[in-house]
Amino acid sequence: MNGADTAWILTATALVLMMTLPGLALFYGGLVRSRNVLSVLMHCIAIACLMSVLWLVAGYSIAFGDGNAIWGGLGKAFLLGVGPDALSGTIPEVAFFAFQMTFAIITPALIVGAYVERIGFGFVLTFSALWMLIVYAPVAHWVWGGGWLAELGVMDFAGGIVVHETAGIAALVLAAMLGSRSAFGTRDLKPPHQPGMVMIGASLLWVGWFGFNGGSQLAADGGAAMAIVVTHISAAAASLSWAAYERIRHGKASMVGLVTGTIAGLASITPASGFVGPIGALIIGLVAGVLCQIACGWVKDLFKIDDTLDVFAVHGLGGIFGTIMAPILAAEALGGGGLSEGQGVVTQLIGLVSVGVFTVVMTVVLIMLVKLVFPLRVSADDEVEGLDYVHHGERAYDLTS
């Protein structure tokens, strides 16, 4: 065991948990209407609790157990046989378990942004639980647990495929099957109720992402430091390019737009953060800020899918874009680490397509099964009343006092 590596991974674990609680919760909560903000916060914290338990029960074993190229098995269910002295590389395996648990928490939580303001709470928890075990954990095994995509040479340093592609595609599928909000496409659809909350949440996500990407090095060394640097550069560049393009299109640069660009830059650099240098990060960020902004319009205006908080356009497309760019910008001439045998754009595309198809099929199957037990969508009256009071008996703001 290396003490420095262990200390860094424990710190990174706390940073990544902060991304969901409270980072993502505040970011999403500020973007919805005031009568639904508590439901969004509830979704995020309830998912965090449920995924933590399920990661212990079976998720970790499926993803990182000693199974085969497809399935990790259940040999490490409940962390049986994994004591405090067991090692994963140079760190205790329980520290690796905890670090990876925070990834299993945030991935289904990202999907929340696609279905806010109109979905049943029971459906959310049941779908998220099954989706993590049946979609996320196997894909994590394929890429990070020594599975078939790892053997093929797929490059995904911190989750462009495992986290962002899976969550983004699942979000798009769920939004399409759920249907649009009643006010979608009308003037009754009011803007974010609390932009300040959005900025605070995005800022917490930005800081937490240093643990997300830097921690994925699993060591306290120069590779972790470079991952943090390129993460920051991409986020900054995407924030500026989003704001600049928004001003060109609409005459004004909004704060909500700028921090959405921040998240686009962070998602896009995630798969490449262990392979590219600062120049590559700058390129990824500048392109992501424009590309993801255009995609937001494609999803809502062209395809008429109410992916409410743009999960696919920002996270899904961002992760896919970064995954493709990783081998292109990993050249040593650009400050990257170069490529190993088998790595390249073709390999990346194989990984993206296979995971994408698997995610679509399994997400559709899970939605169809879960809605047999729990209503997928709330009633029209409940949607008007707001999910805060209808589902949780509380309101975020007392407007009478």
C-alpha positions as CSV (number, residue, x, y, z in Angstrom):
1,M,0.0,0.0,0.0
2,N,1.1,3.5,-0.9
3,G,0.0,6.1,1.7
4,A,0.1,9.0,-0.6
5,D,-2.0,7.2,-3.3
6,T,-4.5,6.1,-0.6
7,A,-4.8,9.6,0.8
8,W,-5.5,11.0,-2.6
9,I,-8.1,8.4,-3.5
10,L,-9.9,9.0,-0.2
11,T,-9.9,12.7,-1.0
12,A,-11.1,12.1,-4.5
13,T,-13.9,9.9,-3.2
14,A,-15.2,12.8,-1.2
15,L,-14.9,15.2,-4.2
16,V,-16.9,12.9,-6.5
17,L,-19.6,12.4,-3.9
18,M,-19.8,16.2,-3.6
19,M,-20.6,16.3,-7.3
20,T,-23.9,14.6,-6.7
21,L,-24.6,15.9,-3.2
22,P,-25.0,18.8,-3.4
23,G,-23.5,19.8,-6.7
24,L,-25.8,18.1,-9.2
25,A,-28.8,18.4,-6.9
26,L,-28.3,22.2,-6.8
27,F,-27.5,22.5,-10.5
28,Y,-30.7,20.6,-11.6
29,G,-32.8,22.0,-8.8
30,G,-32.2,25.6,-9.8
31,L,-33.1,24.9,-13.5
32,V,-36.7,23.6,-12.8
33,R,-39.8,25.6,-11.8
34,S,-40.1,26.4,-8.1
35,R,-42.9,23.9,-7.5
36,N,-40.6,21.0,-8.4
37,V,-37.3,21.9,-6.9
38,L,-37.6,19.7,-3.8
39,S,-38.6,16.7,-6.0
40,V,-35.3,17.1,-7.9
41,L,-33.3,17.3,-4.7
42,M,-35.2,14.3,-3.4
43,H,-34.4,12.3,-6.5
44,C,-30.7,13.0,-6.2
45,I,-30.3,12.2,-2.6
46,A,-32.6,9.1,-2.7
47,I,-30.7,7.8,-5.7
48,A,-27.4,8.4,-3.9
49,C,-28.6,6.3,-0.9
50,L,-30.1,3.5,-2.9
51,M,-27.1,3.2,-5.3
52,S,-24.7,3.0,-2.3
53,V,-26.5,0.0,-0.8
54,L,-26.8,-1.7,-4.2
55,W,-23.2,-1.1,-5.0
56,L,-22.3,-3.0,-1.8
57,V,-24.9,-5.8,-2.4
58,A,-23.9,-6.6,-6.0
59,G,-22.9,-3.6,-8.2
60,Y,-19.2,-3.6,-7.3
61,S,-18.9,-7.3,-7.8
62,I,-20.6,-7.2,-11.2
63,A,-18.3,-4.4,-12.3
64,F,-15.0,-5.4,-10.7
65,G,-15.4,-9.0,-9.7
66,D,-13.2,-11.9,-11.1
67,G,-15.7,-13.1,-13.7
68,N,-15.2,-13.2,-17.4
69,A,-15.0,-10.6,-20.2
70,I,-18.7,-9.9,-20.0
71,W,-19.7,-10.3,-16.4
72,G,-17.8,-9.7,-13.1
73,G,-19.9,-12.2,-11.2
74,L,-21.0,-12.1,-7.6
75,G,-17.9,-13.3,-5.9
76,K,-17.4,-9.9,-4.2
77,A,-21.1,-9.3,-3.3
78,F,-21.4,-7.6,0.1
79,L,-17.6,-7.2,-0.1
80,L,-17.2,-10.7,1.1
81,G,-13.5,-11.6,1.3
82,V,-12.5,-8.0,0.9
83,G,-10.9,-6.9,4.2
84,P,-9.0,-3.8,5.1
85,D,-5.7,-5.4,4.1
86,A,-6.8,-6.4,0.6
87,L,-5.2,-4.2,-2.1
88,S,-6.2,-2.9,-5.5
89,G,-3.0,-1.8,-7.0
90,T,-1.3,0.5,-4.4
91,I,-4.5,1.3,-2.5
92,P,-6.8,-0.7,-0.2
93,E,-9.5,-2.3,-2.2
94,V,-12.2,-0.8,0.1
95,A,-10.9,2.6,-0.9
96,F,-11.3,1.6,-4.6
97,F,-14.7,0.3,-3.8
98,A,-15.7,3.6,-2.2
99,F,-14.3,5.7,-5.1
100,Q,-16.1,3.6,-7.7
101,M,-19.3,3.8,-5.6
102,T,-19.4,7.5,-6.1
103,F,-19.4,7.0,-9.9
104,A,-22.2,4.5,-9.6
105,I,-24.1,7.2,-7.7
106,I,-23.7,10.0,-10.1
107,T,-24.4,8.1,-13.3
108,P,-28.1,7.3,-12.7
109,A,-28.4,10.7,-11.0
110,L,-27.4,12.4,-14.2
111,I,-30.5,10.9,-15.9
112,V,-32.7,12.8,-13.5
113,G,-32.4,15.9,-15.6
114,A,-34.3,14.3,-18.5
115,Y,-37.5,13.5,-16.7
116,V,-37.9,16.2,-14.0
117,E,-41.4,17.8,-13.3
118,R,-43.5,14.9,-14.6
119,I,-42.4,11.5,-13.4
120,G,-43.4,9.2,-10.5
121,F,-41.1,8.8,-7.5
122,G,-41.6,5.1,-7.3
123,F,-40.7,4.7,-10.9
124,V,-37.5,6.8,-10.5
125,L,-36.1,4.6,-7.6
126,T,-37.0,1.3,-9.2
127,F,-35.7,2.2,-12.7
128,S,-32.5,3.7,-11.3
129,A,-31.8,0.6,-9.2
130,L,-32.3,-1.9,-12.0
131,W,-30.5,0.4,-14.5
132,M,-27.4,0.7,-12.4
133,L,-27.1,-3.1,-11.9
134,I,-28.1,-4.2,-15.4
135,V,-26.6,-1.4,-17.6
136,Y,-24.0,0.6,-15.7
137,A,-22.2,-2.1,-13.8
138,P,-21.7,-4.4,-16.8
139,V,-20.4,-1.6,-18.9
140,A,-18.1,-0.6,-16.2
141,H,-16.8,-4.1,-16.2
142,W,-16.3,-4.1,-20.0
143,V,-14.2,-0.9,-19.9
144,W,-12.6,-0.7,-16.4
145,G,-12.9,-4.2,-14.9
146,G,-10.8,-6.0,-17.5
147,G,-13.7,-6.8,-19.8
148,W,-13.8,-7.2,-23.5
149,L,-13.6,-3.5,-24.4
150,A,-10.6,-3.1,-22.1
151,E,-8.9,-6.0,-24.0
152,L,-9.8,-4.4,-27.3
153,G,-8.0,-1.2,-26.3
154,V,-10.9,1.2,-25.8
155,M,-9.7,4.5,-24.2
156,D,-12.0,5.8,-21.5
157,F,-10.0,7.3,-18.7
158,A,-12.8,8.5,-16.4
159,G,-16.2,7.8,-17.9
160,G,-16.9,9.2,-21.4
161,I,-18.5,5.9,-22.3
162,V,-19.1,4.3,-18.9
163,V,-20.8,7.4,-17.3
164,H,-21.7,10.0,-19.9
165,E,-22.7,8.0,-22.9
166,T,-24.8,5.5,-20.9
167,A,-26.5,8.2,-18.9
168,G,-27.0,10.5,-21.9
169,I,-28.6,7.8,-24.1
170,A,-30.7,6.5,-21.3
171,A,-31.9,10.0,-20.6
172,L,-32.9,10.5,-24.2
173,V,-34.8,7.2,-24.4
174,L,-36.6,7.9,-21.2
175,A,-37.5,11.4,-22.2
176,A,-38.9,10.2,-25.5
177,M,-41.0,7.4,-23.9
178,L,-42.2,9.6,-21.1
179,G,-43.4,12.4,-23.3
180,S,-43.1,16.2,-23.0
181,R,-44.1,18.4,-20.1
182,S,-47.6,19.9,-20.7
183,A,-46.1,23.3,-21.2
184,F,-43.3,22.2,-23.5
185,G,-43.0,24.5,-26.5
186,T,-45.3,27.2,-25.1
187,R,-44.9,30.5,-23.3
188,D,-46.2,28.9,-20.1
189,L,-42.8,27.0,-19.8
190,K,-41.0,29.5,-17.4
191,P,-37.2,29.9,-17.3
192,P,-35.1,28.4,-14.4
193,H,-36.5,29.6,-11.1
194,Q,-33.1,30.1,-9.4
195,P,-30.1,30.8,-11.7
196,G,-27.9,31.5,-8.6
197,M,-28.5,27.9,-7.4
198,V,-27.5,26.7,-10.9
199,M,-24.2,28.5,-10.7
200,I,-23.4,27.2,-7.2
201,G,-24.2,23.7,-8.3
202,A,-22.1,24.0,-11.4
203,S,-19.2,25.3,-9.4
204,L,-19.3,22.4,-7.0
205,L,-19.4,20.0,-10.0
206,W,-16.3,21.8,-11.4
207,V,-14.3,21.3,-8.2
208,G,-15.6,17.8,-7.7
209,W,-14.6,16.9,-11.2
210,F,-10.9,17.2,-10.1
211,G,-11.5,14.1,-8.1
212,F,-13.6,12.5,-10.8
213,N,-10.8,12.7,-13.4
214,G,-7.7,13.2,-11.2
215,G,-8.7,10.3,-9.0
216,S,-9.1,8.0,-12.0
217,Q,-5.3,7.9,-12.2
218,L,-5.5,5.9,-8.9
219,A,-2.2,7.4,-7.8
220,A,-0.9,10.6,-6.4
221,D,1.5,11.4,-9.3
222,G,2.1,13.5,-12.3
223,G,-0.6,11.8,-14.3
224,A,-3.2,12.8,-11.7
225,A,-1.9,16.4,-11.8
226,M,-2.1,16.5,-15.6
227,A,-5.6,15.1,-15.5
228,I,-6.7,17.9,-13.2
229,V,-5.0,20.6,-15.4
230,V,-6.6,19.4,-18.6
231,T,-10.0,19.1,-16.9
232,H,-9.8,22.7,-15.7
233,I,-8.7,24.0,-19.1
234,S,-11.4,22.2,-21.0
235,A,-14.1,23.5,-18.6
236,A,-12.9,27.1,-18.8
237,A,-12.6,27.0,-22.6
238,A,-16.1,25.5,-23.1
239,S,-17.6,28.1,-20.7
240,L,-16.2,30.9,-22.9
241,S,-17.1,29.3,-26.2
242,W,-20.6,28.6,-25.1
243,A,-21.1,32.2,-23.9
244,A,-19.6,33.6,-27.1
245,Y,-21.7,31.5,-29.4
246,E,-24.8,32.3,-27.3
247,R,-24.1,36.0,-27.6
248,I,-23.7,35.6,-31.4
249,R,-27.0,33.8,-31.7
250,H,-29.1,35.7,-29.2
251,G,-27.3,39.0,-28.5
252,K,-26.7,38.1,-24.8
253,A,-24.6,35.7,-22.9
254,S,-26.5,34.2,-20.0
255,M,-25.0,32.9,-16.8
256,V,-27.0,29.7,-17.0
257,G,-25.6,29.2,-20.5
258,L,-22.0,29.8,-19.4
259,V,-22.1,27.3,-16.6
260,T,-23.9,24.8,-18.8
261,G,-20.9,25.2,-21.1
262,T,-18.7,24.4,-18.1
263,I,-20.4,21.1,-17.7
264,A,-20.2,20.4,-21.4
265,G,-16.4,21.0,-21.2
266,L,-16.1,18.7,-18.2
267,A,-18.1,15.9,-19.7
268,S,-16.1,16.1,-23.0
269,I,-12.7,16.0,-21.4
270,T,-13.6,13.1,-19.0
271,P,-12.7,10.2,-21.3
272,A,-9.6,11.9,-22.7
273,S,-8.2,13.4,-19.4
274,G,-5.6,10.8,-18.9
275,F,-4.4,10.8,-22.5
276,V,-4.3,14.4,-23.8
277,G,-2.2,17.4,-22.8
278,P,-3.3,21.1,-22.3
279,I,-3.5,21.9,-26.0
280,G,-5.8,18.9,-26.6
281,A,-7.9,20.0,-23.7
282,L,-8.2,23.5,-25.1
283,I,-9.4,22.2,-28.4
284,I,-11.9,19.8,-26.8
285,G,-13.3,22.6,-24.6
286,L,-13.6,25.2,-27.3
287,V,-15.5,22.8,-29.6
288,A,-17.7,21.3,-26.9
289,G,-19.1,24.6,-25.9
290,V,-20.5,25.2,-29.4
291,L,-21.3,21.6,-30.3
292,C,-23.3,20.8,-27.2
293,Q,-25.2,24.1,-27.4
294,I,-26.2,23.3,-31.0
295,A,-27.2,19.8,-29.9
296,C,-29.6,21.2,-27.3
297,G,-31.6,22.8,-30.1
298,W,-31.5,19.6,-32.2
299,V,-33.0,17.5,-29.4
300,K,-35.8,19.9,-28.4
301,D,-36.6,21.7,-31.7
302,L,-35.7,19.3,-34.4
303,F,-36.6,16.0,-32.7
304,K,-39.2,17.4,-30.3
305,I,-37.9,15.4,-27.3
306,D,-38.3,17.1,-24.0
307,D,-34.9,16.2,-22.5
308,T,-35.7,18.8,-19.9
309,L,-32.2,19.8,-18.7
310,D,-30.3,18.7,-21.8
311,V,-28.7,15.5,-20.4
312,F,-28.0,14.0,-23.8
313,A,-26.8,17.1,-25.5
314,V,-24.4,18.1,-22.7
315,H,-23.4,14.8,-21.1
316,G,-24.1,12.2,-23.7
317,L,-22.9,14.0,-26.8
318,G,-20.1,15.6,-24.8
319,G,-18.8,12.2,-23.6
320,I,-19.1,10.7,-27.1
321,F,-17.2,13.7,-28.6
322,G,-14.4,13.4,-26.0
323,T,-14.2,9.7,-26.5
324,I,-13.6,10.1,-30.3
325,M,-11.1,12.9,-29.8
326,A,-9.0,11.1,-27.2
327,P,-6.9,9.1,-29.6
328,I,-6.8,12.0,-32.1
329,L,-5.4,14.5,-29.6
330,A,-3.2,12.1,-27.6
331,A,-0.3,12.8,-30.0
332,E,2.9,13.6,-28.2
333,A,3.3,16.6,-30.4
334,L,0.3,18.1,-28.7
335,G,1.5,17.2,-25.2
336,G,-0.4,13.9,-25.0
337,G,0.8,10.5,-23.9
338,G,0.7,8.8,-27.3
339,L,-1.1,5.7,-28.3
340,S,-0.6,2.0,-27.4
341,E,-1.2,-0.9,-29.7
342,G,-4.8,-1.3,-30.7
343,Q,-5.8,2.2,-29.7
344,G,-7.4,4.5,-32.2
345,V,-10.6,6.0,-33.5
346,V,-11.9,2.7,-34.9
347,T,-11.6,1.1,-31.6
348,Q,-13.3,4.0,-29.9
349,L,-16.2,3.8,-32.4
350,I,-16.6,0.0,-31.7
351,G,-16.9,0.8,-28.0
352,L,-19.3,3.7,-28.5
353,V,-21.6,1.8,-30.8
354,S,-21.7,-1.4,-28.8
355,V,-22.4,0.4,-25.5
356,G,-24.9,2.7,-27.2
357,V,-26.9,-0.2,-28.6
358,F,-26.8,-2.1,-25.3
359,T,-27.9,0.9,-23.4
360,V,-30.8,1.7,-25.7
361,V,-32.1,-1.9,-25.7
362,M,-31.8,-2.4,-22.0
363,T,-33.2,1.0,-21.1
364,V,-36.3,0.4,-23.2
365,V,-36.8,-3.1,-21.7
366,L,-36.5,-1.7,-18.1
367,I,-38.9,1.2,-18.7
368,M,-41.5,-1.3,-20.1
369,L,-41.1,-3.6,-17.1
370,V,-41.0,-1.0,-14.4
371,K,-44.1,0.8,-15.6
372,L,-46.1,-2.4,-15.2
373,V,-45.7,-1.9,-11.5
374,F,-45.2,1.9,-11.0
375,P,-46.8,4.7,-13.1
376,L,-44.3,6.2,-15.4
377,R,-45.9,9.6,-15.5
378,V,-47.9,11.6,-13.0
379,S,-51.4,12.9,-13.7
380,A,-52.0,16.2,-15.5
381,D,-53.4,17.7,-12.3
382,D,-50.3,16.5,-10.3
383,E,-48.0,18.1,-12.9
384,V,-49.8,21.4,-12.5
385,E,-49.7,21.2,-8.7
386,G,-46.1,20.4,-8.7
387,L,-44.3,17.3,-7.5
388,D,-42.9,18.8,-4.3
389,Y,-46.3,18.9,-2.6
390,V,-48.0,16.0,-4.4
391,H,-45.2,13.4,-3.8
392,H,-43.4,14.7,-0.8
393,G,-45.9,16.9,1.1
394,E,-43.4,19.8,1.2
395,R,-42.8,23.1,-0.6
396,A,-39.4,24.7,-1.2
397,Y,-40.6,28.2,-0.6
398,D,-43.3,29.6,1.8
399,L,-44.7,32.4,-0.2
400,T,-47.4,33.2,2.4
401,S,-45.1,34.3,5.2
